[in-house]
């Protein structure tokens, strides 16, 4: 419901914020570096980077985020299932 409300409100307001692309890119870089420092094996950081680049190259920028998120959910579900089996 929050995403639906935010999407509708964003469409209604149609704000153009200069520099937002730079800020969002910087935020994701900082979050990635923070995740890298917190992990011991770096699996989630590396798989996120590789899957994102691969799906962007294969699918294109229109649907790459949807495909990437789906693949990451499948990957972590499989890893969790494997961890529970052992």
Secondary structure, 3 states (H helix, E strand, C coil): CHHHHHHHHHHHHCCCCCCHHHHHHHHHHHHHHHHHHHCCCCHHHHHHHHHHHHHHHHHCCCCHHHHHHHHHHHHHHHHHHHHHHC
